[in-house]
């Protein structure tokens, strides 16, 4: 029987399972749900949990510095944190992430929240630029652009023309970020994953198959900054 590393109870209405970057099982549960029902749910999902744990443990081994927040990915480049007394805001300088000393005086969680905020701000700017570029190129207007915090998906397109992109996409190499944006734009023309849909994608990204495969290999990034 799998034992959760932590059971977090809140006012939520449903059970949810989360595998952290190191492979630990976290359960999010309604406040009054019995342990018996929680463990029954975990048991029913045992095969899925084990697969995800194996994937995350492998990724944490290969990308140990990133999943333990010793370094940070930005557009596919690994940035090493440098603490500075000469700056008031977080900034990127070459292959370094410069962090004001005042931001690291507290606990690690507060520091990571500051870094996440910096990431999200840059994600908004960069994603807006790429969406604008492809909107012009494909002559497809965007009704609304949302930079979201989805736990499992990189992007979503709604039938009303709203495109949502996960802010964590800013950690990906630029070609993978573009793939996400193009993928969602193409759903405006083909709201499915049919052969016709992929044919549309191919007119913009001829190497979409290799790019899609690479993106799947980077899905572990979706577990960061939870």
N, C-alpha and C positions, 0 to 999 in steps of 0.2 A: 504494500500500500504506500502510495506517495504521501509524504507529509509536507504541507505548505511551510515555507520559511516564515510566513507572516499571514495572518488573517486580519484584514482591515474592514471594520464594520462602520457603516455610515447610513444615511437616509436613502441610499439608492434602493431601487425596487428589484433589481435582478443580480444574479451572481455573475462574476466575471473572473477569468483567470489571466494572469500576466506572468510571463517568464522574463526575469530581468536579464541584463547582459551577461551575468555570470552563471545563468542557468537555474537560479532559485525560483521556486514557485510561489507567487503571491496571489492570494485570493481576496477579492473585494466582494463583500457580502452585505445584504440588508441587515439592519441593526438586530432584529429579533430572530433571524433564521437560526435554527438549531445546528449544532456541530454535526449531528447525524446526517442532516440533509446536505451540509457542505461537503462532508467526506464522501457521500454517495455521488455527488456531482463530480468531485475530483476523480473518483474511481471510474466513472463512466467516460471521462475524458483522458484516461491514463495513456492510451496510445498516442494521442495528439500531444500531450504534455511531454512525453519521453522524446518524441521527434523534435519538438521545439527546443527542449533542453539540450539535446545533442548538437543541434545547429548552433545554438547560442554559445555553448561551451567551446565548440570548434572556432567560432568567430572570435570569442574572447581570447583564445590562445593566439590566433593569427594576428588579431588587432588589439593586443592587450593594452597598449598605451592609450588607445582611443577609448575603449570601453571602460577604462578605469579613470578617464579624464586627466591623464597625465599629459596628453597632447590633444589637439582639436582639429577636426577636418573642416576645411573651408574651400569650396569649389575643387574638392579632390586633393588639396594640398594639406599635408600634416603640419600644423603650427605648434611650435613649442612655446609654452607660456613663459613670459619674462616679467618679473615684478619690477616696477619702476616707481621712483619717488618724484619723477619729473613730469608726469602726465596725470590728468584728471579724469580721462575717459579711456575706455578700452579701444585699442586700435590694432590693425594688422600692419606689420612692417616686415616685408619680405616673407621669410618662413617663420616668423615669430608672432605670437599674440601678446601684445604688451598690455599688462594689467596694472592699474594704479595700486600702489601698496595699500591704500585705505580700503580697497575692496577685498583684501585677503586677511584683514585683521580679525575677522569673525570666523565662523565655522565654514566648512567646505560647501555646505548647501547654499549659503548666502552668496558665496563666490560663484558657484555654478549658476545661480539664478541671474546674476549680473552678466555672465558670459552668454547664457541663453538669450537674454534680452538683446544683447548686442547682435547675436546671430539672427534673431527674428527681425530686427530693424534692417539689417543688411539683406536678409531674405526678401523682405517686402520690396526694397528698391530693385534688386536684381531680377526677381520674378516679374515685377511690373514691366521692366525693360524688355524681357524676353517675350512676355505676352504681347506687348505693344508691337514688337518686331514681327512676330508671326501673325498677328492680327492684320497688319498691313500687307504682309507677304501673301497671305491666304485670302485676303479680302473678306474676312469674317469678323464681324463686330462682337465684342464681349459685352454682354448686358451688365455683368458684375464680376469682379475678381475678388476672391476670398483667399487669404493666406491663413490656413487652418492648422490645427494641432491633432490631426487624425492619428490614431494609434496603429493603424494597419494599412493605410493606403497612401500612395504618393499624390494621387490626384483624382478629381471627380469633375464630371461635366453634367449639368442639369439641362433639361429640355428647354428651359427658358433662356439659355445662353450664359448661365453662371458657370464660371470655372473656378474650382477650388484647388489650391496646390499646398501641399504640406511644407511648412517652413523649413523642415529638416532637409529639403531638397537642396538647400544652399550648401550642404556638406558634400554633395555629390560632385563628381567631375562635370564640367559645363555641358558636355555632350549628353549626359544622362538627364540633366535638368531640362535641356531642350527637348529630349525625347518625351518627358512627362508632359510638357506644355503642348507639343505637337499632337500627342496621343489624345489629349482632352479636346483640342480644337477639332480633330478629325471626327470626334463623336458628334459634333454639330451637323456633320454631313451624313454620318452613318451611326445611329445610336445603338450600336451592337458591337460584337467582335467577329463579324462575318468575314468572308473572303473579300468582300467589297470594302469593308473597313480597312483591312490591312493593305489593300491595293492603294487606298487613298494615302495611308501613312507612307507607303513606299515612294509615292511621288515626291514627298518632302525629304524623307530619310531612307535612302536606298539600303543602308546597312542596319535597318531597324531590328532585324533578328538578333544580330550580335549585341546590339545596344540593349535590347530587351533582356537578353540573357545576363548581361553585365549588371543591369539594374536589379534583377532578382538576387544576384549575389551580394548586393549591397543592402538588402532589406533589413539586415541587422541594425542599421542606423536608426530604424524606426523605434528601437527599444531605448534609445538614449534620451537623456533629459526628460525623464518621466516625472 
